[in-house]
Amino acid sequence: MATIRTSAHGYLLSDEACVTDLDSFRNSLNDGRKYLGEDPGHAESCLLYGLSQWREPHLACLPRTPPTEPVLLQLAEEHREAVNLLADAQLALGKHQQLIGPLRAMTRHYPLDQHCWVQLMAALYAVGRHYEAFTAYEELRRVTAEASGTDPSLEAQQLHQRMLDADPALEYRARR
């Protein structure tokens, strides 16, 4: 029998039965992915609900062994994806200022996650902190060069170019 859940904002979430908090998290992550482009508010609600179901430590009742490591890594990646998608939704909703601190923390914790850097640059630029946005790009460039001898991702390069061009669309999102 399927259950229907609602988010804190009254949105209907997946109607799949949730047996565990992990099932609930994964269903909400899938809903967040699905709604991100069309309804960032709904995506935000789904992802906030899913992240509220997140419990650590995972598999605490089992000893850390080679068979459990891939499972733990997969769970960590799913959590990180949910956090990234939540930031995307909140950027689309114009919540730039409140994201700067958490995004700085994410770039320190995951310095090679270039999408986090792009989110940070976009948030900084949108609230008028252009110098810091350009400084973040230079830091990303340094980190990627040291780690792999490569340039930043195409996504980061394109945002950097839009900032150099003073693309008004980057500012507009902050004023909404």
BAFI-3210 file (N, C-alpha, C; in Angstrom, 3 decimals, decimal comma, padded with zeros to 6 digits):
// residues 176
n [1|2|3|4|5|6|7|8|9|10|11|12|13|14|15|16|17|18|19|20|21|22|23|24|25|26|27|28|29|30|31|32|33|34|35|36|37|38|39|40|41|42|43|44|45|46|47|48|49|50|51|52|53|54|55|56|57|58|59|60|61|62|63|64|65|66|67|68|69|70|71|72|73|74|75|76|77|78|79|80|81|82|83|84|85|86|87|88|89|90|91|92|93|94|95|96|97|98|99|100|101|102|103|104|105|106|107|108|109|110|111|112|113|114|115|116|117|118|119|120|121|122|123|124|125|126|127|128|129|130|131|132|133|134|135|136|137|138|139|140|141|142|143|144|145|146|147|148|149|150|151|152|153|154|155|156|157|158|159|160|161|162|163|164|165|166|167|168|169|170|171|172|173|174|175|176]
n.u [000,840|000,604|001,890|001,099|002,939|003,417|005,144|006,684|005,644|003,264|003,312|002,718|004,559|006,522|004,511|005,352|005,777|007,409|009,792|011,989|014,027|016,012|014,831|012,845|014,433|015,705|013,496|012,617|014,862|014,807|012,366|013,118|015,078|013,438|011,674|013,273|013,922|011,405|009,847|011,260|010,652|009,056|010,905|012,834|011,373|010,959|013,630|014,500|012,837|013,708|016,406|015,955|015,345|017,711|020,072|022,843|025,394|025,792|024,918|025,733|025,495|026,984|030,275|033,066|034,022|035,603|033,367|031,335|032,253|031,927|029,154|028,804|030,230|028,613|026,257|027,187|027,716|025,140|023,980|025,532|024,823|022,128|022,409|023,745|021,758|019,757|020,947|021,045|018,286|017,640|019,216|017,920|015,604|016,386|017,808|020,406|022,153|021,900|023,092|025,815|027,667|027,255|028,005|030,668|031,730|031,239|032,930|035,373|035,333|034,928|036,958|037,367|034,915|033,506|031,041|030,022|031,726|030,920|028,308|028,869|030,276|028,219|026,337|027,777|028,313|025,732|024,794|026,227|028,890|031,250|034,084|034,808|033,585|035,099|037,543|036,968|036,766|039,426|040,637|039,456|040,573|043,278|043,145|042,222|044,293|046,478|045,588|045,000|046,206|044,642|042,261|039,488|036,102|033,900|031,438|032,155|033,968|032,295|030,501|032,341|033,114|030,675|030,476|032,682|031,739|029,804|027,136|023,811|021,769|022,783|022,826|020,158|018,778|019,319|017,897|015,235]
n.v [-001,179|002,181|005,248|008,673|011,573|014,802|017,875|020,338|022,650|021,920|020,597|017,814|014,883|012,143|009,221|006,766|003,995|004,532|002,912|003,191|005,807|006,303|005,472|007,424|009,731|009,238|009,160|011,799|013,133|012,297|013,511|016,189|016,463|016,096|018,310|020,576|022,232|023,148|024,024|025,563|026,155|024,033|021,991|022,791|022,403|019,616|018,704|019,803|018,417|015,784|015,952|016,395|013,899|012,625|010,644|010,094|008,218|006,169|002,794|002,081|-000,079|-002,016|-003,399|-001,490|-002,465|-003,789|-004,518|-002,735|-000,181|000,830|001,224|003,146|005,257|005,715|006,574|008,952|010,413|010,688|012,282|014,591|015,329|015,982|018,230|019,962|020,197|021,412|023,882|024,826|025,088|027,037|029,177|029,678|030,656|033,077|033,302|034,182|035,551|034,186|031,801|032,087|031,657|028,807|027,778|028,583|026,997|024,477|024,556|024,578|022,125|020,337|020,811|020,199|020,043|021,420|022,474|023,461|025,648|027,199|027,768|029,307|031,477|032,545|033,282|035,202|037,130|037,884|039,257|041,530|041,370|041,430|041,430|039,424|037,259|037,030|036,485|034,016|032,484|032,588|031,216|028,703|028,102|027,880|025,696|023,580|023,489|022,762|020,277|018,699|019,723|021,001|023,269|025,152|023,800|023,782|024,913|026,608|028,294|029,503|030,928|032,659|034,137|035,381|036,981|038,656|039,953|041,438|040,528|041,355|039,645|038,104|039,823|040,534|038,373|038,649|040,881|040,212]
n.w [000,000|-000,824|000,502|001,127|001,360|002,764|002,382|004,547|003,533|002,476|000,023|-002,106|-001,930|-003,309|-003,828|-003,086|-000,912|002,145|003,823|005,446|006,956|005,108|002,705|002,572|002,406|-000,082|-001,838|-001,584|-002,557|-005,231|-005,976|-005,610|-007,607|-009,838|-009,777|-009,801|-012,096|-012,957|-010,780|-008,421|-005,741|-004,860|-005,256|-003,375|-000,982|-001,055|-000,928|001,493|003,242|002,722|003,555|006,212|007,054|007,142|008,704|010,774|012,428|009,514|009,057|011,585|013,262|012,148|011,685|010,434|007,404|004,406|002,656|003,522|003,018|000,241|000,254|002,258|001,074|-001,180|000,069|001,227|-001,090|-002,142|-000,185|-000,455|-003,051|-002,625|-000,967|-002,743|-004,764|-003,270|-002,758|-005,401|-005,910|-003,986|-004,862|-007,285|-006,237|-005,306|-002,908|-002,260|-000,433|002,045|001,423|001,125|003,321|003,977|001,436|001,217|003,250|002,133|-000,122|001,142|002,428|000,326|-001,876|-004,581|-005,762|-008,224|-008,914|-006,526|-006,178|-008,365|-007,599|-005,304|-006,459|-008,066|-006,113|-004,613|-006,598|-007,328|-005,088|-005,194|-004,467|-006,125|-006,365|-004,541|-005,795|-008,142|-006,942|-005,806|-008,129|-009,020|-006,936|-007,270|-009,755|-009,043|-007,250|-008,917|-010,776|-009,161|-008,213|-010,472|-012,706|-014,561|-016,103|-014,673|-014,705|-017,594|-016,968|-014,813|-016,120|-018,003|-016,347|-015,171|-017,420|-018,013|-015,746|-016,155|-018,412|-017,253|-017,110|-017,009|-016,203|-014,158|-012,000|-011,792|-010,671|-007,970|-007,233|-007,409]
ca.u [000,000|001,396|001,567|001,290|003,576|003,434|006,274|006,331|004,910|002,024|003,447|002,695|005,822|006,304|003,535|005,925|005,844|008,723|009,991|013,020|014,385|016,802|013,860|012,221|015,448|015,908|012,293|012,625|015,941|014,274|011,385|013,864|015,662|012,361|011,024|014,220|013,806|010,073|009,288|012,320|010,079|008,676|012,156|013,423|010,609|011,270|015,005|014,561|012,210|014,612|017,578|015,529|015,298|019,085|020,577|024,208|026,239|025,136|025,338|026,468|025,435|027,895|031,681|033,621|034,741|035,618|032,052|030,474|032,823|031,259|027,805|028,957|030,616|027,421|025,361|027,776|027,512|023,724|023,770|026,172|023,976|020,936|022,829|023,991|020,480|019,071|021,559|020,564|016,896|017,628|019,733|016,839|014,598|016,946|018,300|021,856|022,868|021,918|023,862|027,252|028,393|027,283|028,767|032,102|032,071|031,257|034,131|036,516|035,230|035,039|037,580|037,338|033,534|033,468|029,688|029,926|032,418|030,059|027,211|029,414|030,542|026,927|025,736|028,553|028,124|024,342|024,560|027,082|030,235|031,913|035,504|034,881|033,214|036,276|038,550|036,576|037,148|040,890|040,934|039,091|041,585|044,481|042,885|042,178|045,634|047,315|045,100|044,990|046,874|043,643|041,502|038,157|035,094|033,261|030,408|032,825|034,530|031,201|030,045|033,400|033,007|029,470|030,803|033,553|030,890|028,802|025,827|022,787|020,942|023,370|022,405|018,706|018,308|019,434|016,906|013,879]
ca.v [000,000|003,407|006,343|009,999|012,459|016,217|018,615|021,380|023,695|021,369|019,962|016,364|014,268|010,835|008,395|005,456|003,685|004,742|001,936|003,696|007,205|006,331|005,468|008,742|010,644|008,988|009,604|013,261|013,519|012,121|014,574|017,439|016,446|016,211|019,620|021,687|023,138|023,707|024,635|025,505|026,164|022,654|021,233|023,143|021,718|018,182|018,461|020,082|017,281|014,637|016,160|016,263|012,459|012,128|010,236|009,573|007,532|005,127|001,415|002,113|-001,386|-002,935|-002,981|-000,926|-003,506|-003,490|-004,534|-001,600|001,085|001,390|001,653|004,411|006,273|006,011|007,377|010,292|011,092|011,044|013,427|015,756|015,722|016,652|019,554|020,755|020,501|022,379|025,186|025,245|025,545|028,282|030,219|029,998|031,411|034,369|033,260|034,232|036,006|033,153|030,649|032,354|030,948|027,357|027,439|028,698|025,788|023,343|024,604|024,190|020,695|019,616|021,812|019,816|020,060|022,673|023,034|024,281|026,904|027,965|028,272|030,375|032,627|033,119|033,932|036,409|038,125|038,347|040,218|042,698|041,148|041,017|041,135|038,110|036,257|036,828|035,844|032,600|031,835|032,426|030,129|027,464|027,858|027,417|024,363|022,580|023,379|021,984|018,904|017,889|020,394|021,402|024,494|024,885|023,216|024,668|025,645|027,680|029,236|030,269|031,900|033,658|035,024|036,201|037,998|039,624|040,718|042,126|040,061|041,867|038,552|037,643|040,794|040,566|037,331|039,111|041,928|039,689]
ca.w [000,000|-000,935|001,412|000,564|002,316|002,390|002,929|005,507|002,822|001,970|-001,286|-002,115|-002,335|-003,925|-003,126|-002,830|000,506|002,743|004,875|006,340|006,711|003,880|001,604|002,553|001,876|-001,518|-002,553|-001,598|-003,465|-006,586|-006,197|-005,751|-008,961|-010,820|-009,753|-009,740|-013,232|-013,176|-009,571|-007,407|-004,394|-004,564|-005,135|-002,079|000,072|-001,125|-000,484|002,939|003,909|002,614|004,415|007,613|007,335|007,106|010,012|010,806|011,448|008,743|009,303|012,857|013,910|011,460|011,737|009,186|006,684|002,962|002,000|003,882|002,547|-000,939|000,630|002,976|000,090|-001,982|000,905|001,345|-002,381|-002,247|000,705|-001,079|-004,186|-002,087|-000,504|-003,951|-005,401|-002,421|-003,029|-006,726|-005,756|-003,232|-005,755|-008,221|-005,478|-004,924|-001,527|-002,423|000,766|003,085|000,970|001,022|004,382|003,733|000,229|001,558|004,007|001,199|-000,958|001,980|002,720|-000,946|-002,756|-005,993|-006,243|-008,967|-008,912|-005,299|-006,464|-009,263|-006,772|-004,468|-007,321|-008,460|-004,947|-004,314|-007,660|-007,312|-003,998|-005,402|-003,955|-007,358|-006,120|-003,898|-006,794|-008,995|-006,097|-005,705|-009,385|-009,020|-005,984|-007,963|-010,788|-008,349|-006,702|-009,991|-011,364|-008,241|-008,060|-011,692|-013,814|-015,551|-015,866|-014,113|-015,591|-018,564|-016,212|-014,071|-017,092|-018,599|-015,357|-015,060|-018,586|-017,829|-014,741|-016,833|-019,323|-016,420|-017,560|-016,092|-015,688|-012,897|-010,978|-011,700|-009,755|-006,592|-006,985|-007,427]
c.u [000,884|000,946|001,805|001,836|003,402|004,626|005,766|005,501|003,636|002,109|003,353|004,038|005,502|005,325|004,045|005,997|007,268|008,866|010,988|013,259|015,244|015,877|013,209|013,172|015,582|014,688|012,260|013,725|015,475|013,249|012,082|014,496|014,586|011,815|011,974|014,038|012,463|009,489|010,322|011,798|009,675|009,918|012,805|012,700|010,919|012,646|015,170|013,949|013,152|015,819|017,205|015,443|016,686|019,568|021,992|024,504|025,464|025,743|026,141|026,488|026,377|029,339|032,112|034,490|034,757|034,237|031,163|030,990|032,148|029,845|027,871|029,352|029,423|026,450|025,883|027,584|026,066|023,415|024,339|025,362|022,742|021,271|023,087|022,685|019,684|019,641|021,134|019,141|016,854|018,232|018,653|015,742|015,122|017,490|019,826|022,597|022,987|022,751|025,368|028,055|028,425|028,072|030,264|032,562|032,157|032,517|035,383|036,516|035,419|035,667|037,563|035,922|033,295|032,074|029,459|030,587|031,565|028,891|027,685|029,660|029,233|026,283|026,457|028,291|026,719|024,065|025,514|028,492|031,112|033,367|035,650|034,515|034,400|037,404|038,245|036,952|038,659|041,316|040,596|040,122|042,868|044,304|042,891|043,539|046,544|046,894|045,254|045,683|045,923|043,034|040,175|037,194|034,524|032,183|031,027|033,382|033,442|030,654|031,068|033,320|031,780|029,705|031,694|032,760|029,836|027,387|024,753|021,884|021,486|022,970|020,910|018,179|018,367|018,359|015,486|013,326]
c.v [001,241|004,428|007,660|010,883|013,885|016,871|019,634|022,483|023,168|020,733|018,455|015,860|012,904|010,003|006,975|005,236|003,871|003,815|002,461|005,175|007,325|006,299|006,836|009,779|010,478|009,409|011,126|013,791|013,393|013,195|015,919|017,558|016,755|017,637|020,808|022,688|023,825|024,423|024,578|025,534|024,774|021,794|021,511|022,412|020,226|017,893|018,760|018,933|016,074|014,769|016,089|014,794|011,838|011,827|009,698|009,093|006,413|003,774|001,300|000,753|-002,402|-002,461|-002,405|-001,989|-003,137|-003,577|-003,330|-000,276|001,640|001,900|003,001|005,548|006,679|006,887|008,801|011,079|011,522|012,262|014,694|016,247|016,469|018,062|020,473|021,144|021,518|023,778|025,701|025,797|026,894|029,438|030,647|030,814|032,760|034,432|033,284|034,532|034,897|031,934|030,853|031,595|029,443|026,961|027,593|027,452|024,571|023,367|024,280|022,683|019,838|020,548|021,456|019,719|021,399|023,291|023,883|025,638|027,797|028,557|029,440|031,633|033,324|033,866|035,238|037,501|038,727|039,354|041,403|042,555|040,602|040,634|039,740|036,995|035,967|036,151|034,354|031,857|031,597|031,310|028,778|027,119|027,316|025,983|023,305|022,405|022,535|020,526|018,077|018,533|020,856|022,751|024,148|024,347|024,261|025,517|026,833|028,734|030,112|031,307|033,013|034,648|035,924|037,294|039,065|040,532|041,538|041,791|040,523|040,778|038,012|038,551|040,726|039,549|037,780|040,131|041,420|039,566]
c.w [000,000|000,093|000,695|001,665|001,833|003,057|003,929|004,853|002,183|000,592|-001,133|-002,613|-002,926|-003,120|-002,901|-001,322|001,012|003,930|005,897|006,072|005,452|002,661|001,463|001,979|000,371|-002,343|-002,658|-002,521|-004,914|-006,922|-006,393|-007,124|-010,003|-010,905|-009,841|-010,874|-013,355|-011,969|-008,445|-005,969|-003,953|-004,383|-003,782|-000,949|000,112|-000,532|001,007|003,730|003,890|003,528|005,894|008,029|007,446|008,517|009,868|012,212|010,757|009,062|010,595|013,551|013,265|011,608|010,388|008,535|005,200|002,287|002,350|003,341|001,298|-000,632|001,339|002,037|-000,771|-001,195|001,051|000,052|-002,563|-001,369|000,077|-002,275|-003,696|-001,624|-001,702|-004,643|-004,592|-002,657|-004,398|-006,634|-005,050|-004,031|-006,737|-007,545|-004,992|-003,508|-001,487|-001,130|001,809|002,695|001,015|002,076|004,169|002,486|000,448|002,316|003,084|000,338|-000,150|002,218|001,465|-001,982|-004,243|-006,556|-006,928|-008,997|-007,657|-005,507|-007,357|-008,476|-005,908|-005,294|-007,702|-007,301|-004,624|-005,348|-007,582|-006,202|-004,073|-004,875|-005,090|-007,134|-005,515|-004,876|-007,711|-008,213|-005,936|-006,980|-009,436|-008,066|-006,606|-009,013|-010,165|-007,861|-007,801|-010,646|-010,478|-008,187|-009,318|-012,883|-014,900|-015,182|-015,203|-015,175|-016,550|-017,878|-015,478|-015,027|-017,709|-017,612|-015,196|-016,224|-018,475|-016,790|-015,363|-017,768|-018,585|-016,900|-016,574|-015,521|-014,370|-011,742|-010,740|-010,692|-008,316|-006,251|-006,919|-006,040]
res [m|a|t|i|r|t|s|a|h|g|y|l|l|s|d|e|a|c|v|t|d|l|d|s|f|r|n|s|l|n|d|g|r|k|y|l|g|e|d|p|g|h|a|e|s|c|l|l|y|g|l|s|q|w|r|e|p|h|l|a|c|l|p|r|t|p|p|t|e|p|v|l|l|q|l|a|e|e|h|r|e|a|v|n|l|l|a|d|a|q|l|a|l|g|k|h|q|q|l|i|g|p|l|r|a|m|t|r|h|y|p|l|d|q|h|c|w|v|q|l|m|a|a|l|y|a|v|g|r|h|y|e|a|f|t|a|y|e|e|l|r|r|v|t|a|e|a|s|g|t|d|p|s|l|e|a|q|q|l|h|q|r|m|l|d|a|d|p|a|l|e|y|r|a|r|r]
***
